[in-house]
């Protein structure tokens, strides 16, 4: 197992732990305890966040067609993007359906945010022979042109 696969398992376990903590809040309510909307929202959000990471680990551990960690991460990021772009508004089902749709979008957004920098690195071109980008150094246009003229 590679580093990306280990990272996906780590994030899935962290999300699973967060969900467990949110569920423990409800399980430990006594007779006088009050269950608040924020407790249910925390559970829904943690569950959705965990589901995105589980999709990555499902791809890397053969529950679907087994792929490497980079491919799995980019595939699930595409699924999350599609959910955010193509999600239809909830027209019926009441407040619960609306809240669950919002938690799905929130989980997708959290997954995309958490993996943004990693995805940028994975999507970099593999051509290491490309010239470096102009960094705004003090070389003049004539210096750059003469340097290019002296290349073999």
Secondary structure, DSSP 8 states (H G I E B T S, - for coil): --HHHHHHHHHHHHHHHHHHHHHHHHHT--TT----HHHHHHHHHHHHHHHHHHHHHHHHTTSSS---HHHHHHHHHHHHHHHHHH-----SSHHHHHHHHHHHHHHHHHHHHHHHHHHHHHTS-S-TTS-------S--HHHHHHHHHT--
